[in-house]
Amino acid sequence: SFVHMEHEKAVLLLKSFQNTVDLVIQRKHLL
C-alpha cells in the first residue's frame, strides 16, 4: 500500500541520517 511505501522511505531516511551522525561523531573523535 501507499502508506507502507511512505513508512519504508521514512525508515530509510532515518537510518541514513543516523549513519551520517555516526560518521560526524567518529570524525570529531579522530580530530
mmCIF file as Biopython writes it, N, C-alpha, C and O atoms, coordinates in Angstrom:
data_model
#
loop_
_atom_site.group_PDB
_atom_site.id
_atom_site.type_symbol
_atom_site.label_atom_id
_atom_site.label_alt_id
_atom_site.label_comp_id
_atom_site.label_asym_id
_atom_site.label_entity_id
_atom_site.label_seq_id
_atom_site.pdbx_PDB_ins_code
_atom_site.Cartn_x
_atom_site.Cartn_y
_atom_site.Cartn_z
_atom_site.occupancy
_atom_site.B_iso_or_equiv
_atom_site.auth_seq_id
_atom_site.auth_asym_id
_atom_site.pdbx_PDB_model_num
ATOM 1   N N  . SER A ? 1  ? 0.831  -1.205 0.000  1.0 0.0 1  A 1 
ATOM 2   C CA . SER A ? 1  ? 0.000  0.000  0.000  1.0 0.0 1  A 1 
ATOM 3   C C  . SER A ? 1  ? 0.864  1.253  0.000  1.0 0.0 1  A 1 
ATOM 4   O O  . SER A ? 1  ? 2.070  1.188  0.241  1.0 0.0 1  A 1 
ATOM 5   N N  . PHE A ? 2  ? 0.244  2.380  -0.270 1.0 0.0 2  A 1 
ATOM 6   C CA . PHE A ? 2  ? 0.959  3.657  -0.349 1.0 0.0 2  A 1 
ATOM 7   C C  . PHE A ? 2  ? 1.566  4.031  1.004  1.0 0.0 2  A 1 
ATOM 8   O O  . PHE A ? 2  ? 2.702  4.499  1.079  1.0 0.0 2  A 1 
ATOM 9   N N  . VAL A ? 3  ? 0.792  3.817  2.074  1.0 0.0 3  A 1 
ATOM 10  C CA . VAL A ? 3  ? 1.276  4.180  3.411  1.0 0.0 3  A 1 
ATOM 11  C C  . VAL A ? 3  ? 2.508  3.357  3.761  1.0 0.0 3  A 1 
ATOM 12  O O  . VAL A ? 3  ? 3.455  3.873  4.355  1.0 0.0 3  A 1 
ATOM 13  N N  . HIS A ? 4  ? 2.498  2.079  3.395  1.0 0.0 4  A 1 
ATOM 14  C CA . HIS A ? 4  ? 3.637  1.213  3.691  1.0 0.0 4  A 1 
ATOM 15  C C  . HIS A ? 4  ? 4.892  1.718  2.988  1.0 0.0 4  A 1 
ATOM 16  O O  . HIS A ? 4  ? 5.975  1.733  3.573  1.0 0.0 4  A 1 
ATOM 17  N N  . MET A ? 5  ? 4.741  2.132  1.727  1.0 0.0 5  A 1 
ATOM 18  C CA . MET A ? 5  ? 5.886  2.664  0.973  1.0 0.0 5  A 1 
ATOM 19  C C  . MET A ? 5  ? 6.441  3.903  1.662  1.0 0.0 5  A 1 
ATOM 20  O O  . MET A ? 5  ? 7.655  4.038  1.815  1.0 0.0 5  A 1 
ATOM 21  N N  . GLU A ? 6  ? 5.567  4.801  2.075  1.0 0.0 6  A 1 
ATOM 22  C CA . GLU A ? 6  ? 5.997  6.030  2.745  1.0 0.0 6  A 1 
ATOM 23  C C  . GLU A ? 6  ? 6.726  5.692  4.041  1.0 0.0 6  A 1 
ATOM 24  O O  . GLU A ? 6  ? 7.715  6.335  4.393  1.0 0.0 6  A 1 
ATOM 25  N N  . HIS A ? 7  ? 6.230  4.678  4.748  1.0 0.0 7  A 1 
ATOM 26  C CA . HIS A ? 7  ? 6.859  4.278  6.008  1.0 0.0 7  A 1 
ATOM 27  C C  . HIS A ? 7  ? 8.273  3.764  5.748  1.0 0.0 7  A 1 
ATOM 28  O O  . HIS A ? 7  ? 9.205  4.111  6.472  1.0 0.0 7  A 1 
ATOM 29  N N  . GLU A ? 8  ? 8.433  2.933  4.711  1.0 0.0 8  A 1 
ATOM 30  C CA . GLU A ? 8  ? 9.764  2.398  4.401  1.0 0.0 8  A 1 
ATOM 31  C C  . GLU A ? 8  ? 10.714 3.521  4.027  1.0 0.0 8  A 1 
ATOM 32  O O  . GLU A ? 8  ? 11.887 3.495  4.399  1.0 0.0 8  A 1 
ATOM 33  N N  . LYS A ? 9  ? 10.211 4.519  3.284  1.0 0.0 9  A 1 
ATOM 34  C CA . LYS A ? 9  ? 11.049 5.666  2.905  1.0 0.0 9  A 1 
ATOM 35  C C  . LYS A ? 9  ? 11.505 6.406  4.151  1.0 0.0 9  A 1 
ATOM 36  O O  . LYS A ? 9  ? 12.666 6.801  4.260  1.0 0.0 9  A 1 
ATOM 37  N N  . ALA A ? 10 ? 10.584 6.591  5.091  1.0 0.0 10 A 1 
ATOM 38  C CA . ALA A ? 10 ? 10.911 7.302  6.330  1.0 0.0 10 A 1 
ATOM 39  C C  . ALA A ? 10 ? 11.965 6.532  7.116  1.0 0.0 10 A 1 
ATOM 40  O O  . ALA A ? 10 ? 12.891 7.128  7.667  1.0 0.0 10 A 1 
ATOM 41  N N  . VAL A ? 11 ? 11.825 5.205  7.169  1.0 0.0 11 A 1 
ATOM 42  C CA . VAL A ? 11 ? 12.797 4.383  7.895  1.0 0.0 11 A 1 
ATOM 43  C C  . VAL A ? 11 ? 14.168 4.490  7.240  1.0 0.0 11 A 1 
ATOM 44  O O  . VAL A ? 11 ? 15.181 4.610  7.929  1.0 0.0 11 A 1 
ATOM 45  N N  . LEU A ? 12 ? 14.202 4.445  5.904  1.0 0.0 12 A 1 
ATOM 46  C CA . LEU A ? 12 ? 15.479 4.554  5.196  1.0 0.0 12 A 1 
ATOM 47  C C  . LEU A ? 12 ? 16.127 5.911  5.446  1.0 0.0 12 A 1 
ATOM 48  O O  . LEU A ? 12 ? 17.338 5.997  5.652  1.0 0.0 12 A 1 
ATOM 49  N N  . LEU A ? 13 ? 15.321 6.968  5.428  1.0 0.0 13 A 1 
ATOM 50  C CA . LEU A ? 13 ? 15.848 8.307  5.688  1.0 0.0 13 A 1 
ATOM 51  C C  . LEU A ? 13 ? 16.421 8.376  7.095  1.0 0.0 13 A 1 
ATOM 52  O O  . LEU A ? 13 ? 17.495 8.939  7.312  1.0 0.0 13 A 1 
ATOM 53  N N  . LEU A ? 14 ? 15.696 7.799  8.050  1.0 0.0 14 A 1 
ATOM 54  C CA . LEU A ? 14 ? 16.144 7.821  9.440  1.0 0.0 14 A 1 
ATOM 55  C C  . LEU A ? 14 ? 17.467 7.082  9.582  1.0 0.0 14 A 1 
ATOM 56  O O  . LEU A ? 14 ? 18.375 7.551  10.268 1.0 0.0 14 A 1 
ATOM 57  N N  . LYS A ? 15 ? 17.577 5.918  8.930  1.0 0.0 15 A 1 
ATOM 58  C CA . LYS A ? 15 ? 18.817 5.140  9.008  1.0 0.0 15 A 1 
ATOM 59  C C  . LYS A ? 15 ? 19.981 5.902  8.395  1.0 0.0 15 A 1 
ATOM 60  O O  . LYS A ? 15 ? 21.065 5.949  8.975  1.0 0.0 15 A 1 
ATOM 61  N N  . SER A ? 16 ? 19.767 6.501  7.227  1.0 0.0 16 A 1 
ATOM 62  C CA . SER A ? 16 ? 20.856 7.234  6.579  1.0 0.0 16 A 1 
ATOM 63  C C  . SER A ? 16 ? 21.240 8.443  7.423  1.0 0.0 16 A 1 
ATOM 64  O O  . SER A ? 16 ? 22.414 8.809  7.490  1.0 0.0 16 A 1 
ATOM 65  N N  . PHE A ? 17 ? 20.262 9.059  8.064  1.0 0.0 17 A 1 
ATOM 66  C CA . PHE A ? 17 ? 20.544 10.204 8.935  1.0 0.0 17 A 1 
ATOM 67  C C  . PHE A ? 17 ? 21.397 9.760  10.117 1.0 0.0 17 A 1 
ATOM 68  O O  . PHE A ? 17 ? 22.360 10.436 10.481 1.0 0.0 17 A 1 
ATOM 69  N N  . GLN A ? 18 ? 21.041 8.617  10.722 1.0 0.0 18 A 1 
ATOM 70  C CA . GLN A ? 18 ? 21.815 8.104  11.853 1.0 0.0 18 A 1 
ATOM 71  C C  . GLN A ? 18 ? 23.234 7.773  11.427 1.0 0.0 18 A 1 
ATOM 72  O O  . GLN A ? 18 ? 24.181 8.032  12.170 1.0 0.0 18 A 1 
ATOM 73  N N  . ASN A ? 19 ? 23.394 7.197  10.227 1.0 0.0 19 A 1 
ATOM 74  C CA . ASN A ? 19 ? 24.727 6.872  9.721  1.0 0.0 19 A 1 
ATOM 75  C C  . ASN A ? 19 ? 25.554 8.131  9.548  1.0 0.0 19 A 1 
ATOM 76  O O  . ASN A ? 19 ? 26.742 8.147  9.870  1.0 0.0 19 A 1 
ATOM 77  N N  . THR A ? 20 ? 24.934 9.187  9.040  1.0 0.0 20 A 1 
ATOM 78  C CA . THR A ? 20 ? 25.640 10.453 8.846  1.0 0.0 20 A 1 
ATOM 79  C C  . THR A ? 20 ? 26.089 11.014 10.186 1.0 0.0 20 A 1 
ATOM 80  O O  . THR A ? 20 ? 27.223 11.472 10.324 1.0 0.0 20 A 1 
ATOM 81  N N  . VAL A ? 21 ? 25.204 10.978 11.169 1.0 0.0 21 A 1 
ATOM 82  C CA . VAL A ? 21 ? 25.546 11.472 12.507 1.0 0.0 21 A 1 
ATOM 83  C C  . VAL A ? 21 ? 26.697 10.657 13.083 1.0 0.0 21 A 1 
ATOM 84  O O  . VAL A ? 21 ? 27.628 11.215 13.662 1.0 0.0 21 A 1 
ATOM 85  N N  . ASP A ? 22 ? 26.633 9.334  12.924 1.0 0.0 22 A 1 
ATOM 86  C CA . ASP A ? 22 ? 27.705 8.475  13.426 1.0 0.0 22 A 1 
ATOM 87  C C  . ASP A ? 22 ? 29.034 8.839  12.788 1.0 0.0 22 A 1 
ATOM 88  O O  . ASP A ? 22 ? 30.055 8.894  13.472 1.0 0.0 22 A 1 
ATOM 89  N N  . LEU A ? 23 ? 29.032 9.089  11.479 1.0 0.0 23 A 1 
ATOM 90  C CA . LEU A ? 23 ? 30.265 9.452  10.783 1.0 0.0 23 A 1 
ATOM 91  C C  . LEU A ? 23 ? 30.821 10.761 11.315 1.0 0.0 23 A 1 
ATOM 92  O O  . LEU A ? 23 ? 32.027 10.885 11.532 1.0 0.0 23 A 1 
ATOM 93  N N  . VAL A ? 24 ? 29.952 11.733 11.525 1.0 0.0 24 A 1 
ATOM 94  C CA . VAL A ? 24 ? 30.392 13.037 12.039 1.0 0.0 24 A 1 
ATOM 95  C C  . VAL A ? 24 ? 31.000 12.875 13.424 1.0 0.0 24 A 1 
ATOM 96  O O  . VAL A ? 24 ? 32.037 13.465 13.725 1.0 0.0 24 A 1 
ATOM 97  N N  . ILE A ? 25 ? 30.358 12.077 14.265 1.0 0.0 25 A 1 
ATOM 98  C CA . ILE A ? 25 ? 30.868 11.859 15.624 1.0 0.0 25 A 1 
ATOM 99  C C  . ILE A ? 25 ? 32.230 11.172 15.567 1.0 0.0 25 A 1 
ATOM 100 O O  . ILE A ? 25 ? 33.142 11.546 16.304 1.0 0.0 25 A 1 
ATOM 101 N N  . GLN A ? 26 ? 32.373 10.172 14.699 1.0 0.0 26 A 1 
ATOM 102 C CA . GLN A ? 26 ? 33.652 9.469  14.573 1.0 0.0 26 A 1 
ATOM 103 C C  . GLN A ? 26 ? 34.740 10.434 14.134 1.0 0.0 26 A 1 
ATOM 104 O O  . GLN A ? 26 ? 35.860 10.376 14.642 1.0 0.0 26 A 1 
ATOM 105 N N  . ARG A ? 27 ? 34.426 11.324 13.191 1.0 0.0 27 A 1 
ATOM 106 C CA . ARG A ? 27 ? 35.410 12.285 12.701 1.0 0.0 27 A 1 
ATOM 107 C C  . ARG A ? 27 ? 35.853 13.217 13.822 1.0 0.0 27 A 1 
ATOM 108 O O  . ARG A ? 27 ? 37.037 13.524 13.956 1.0 0.0 27 A 1 
ATOM 109 N N  . LYS A ? 28 ? 34.892 13.662 14.622 1.0 0.0 28 A 1 
ATOM 110 C CA . LYS A ? 28 ? 35.223 14.564 15.726 1.0 0.0 28 A 1 
ATOM 111 C C  . LYS A ? 28 ? 36.147 13.864 16.718 1.0 0.0 28 A 1 
ATOM 112 O O  . LYS A ? 28 ? 37.056 14.486 17.266 1.0 0.0 28 A 1 
ATOM 113 N N  . HIS A ? 29 ? 35.918 12.581 16.949 1.0 0.0 29 A 1 
ATOM 114 C CA . HIS A ? 29 ? 36.771 11.837 17.876 1.0 0.0 29 A 1 
ATOM 115 C C  . HIS A ? 29 ? 38.174 11.668 17.299 1.0 0.0 29 A 1 
ATOM 116 O O  . HIS A ? 29 ? 39.161 11.695 18.035 1.0 0.0 29 A 1 
ATOM 117 N N  . LEU A ? 30 ? 38.258 11.492 15.983 1.0 0.0 30 A 1 
ATOM 118 C CA . LEU A ? 30 ? 39.571 11.326 15.351 1.0 0.0 30 A 1 
ATOM 119 C C  . LEU A ? 30 ? 40.362 12.627 15.401 1.0 0.0 30 A 1 
ATOM 120 O O  . LEU A ? 30 ? 41.583 12.609 15.553 1.0 0.0 30 A 1 
ATOM 121 N N  . LEU A ? 31 ? 39.665 13.760 15.274 1.0 0.0 31 A 1 
ATOM 122 C CA . LEU A ? 31 ? 40.350 15.054 15.318 1.0 0.0 31 A 1 
ATOM 123 C C  . LEU A ? 31 ? 40.576 15.502 16.739 1.0 0.0 31 A 1 
ATOM 124 O O  . LEU A ? 31 ? 41.141 16.572 16.967 1.0 0.0 31 A 1 
#
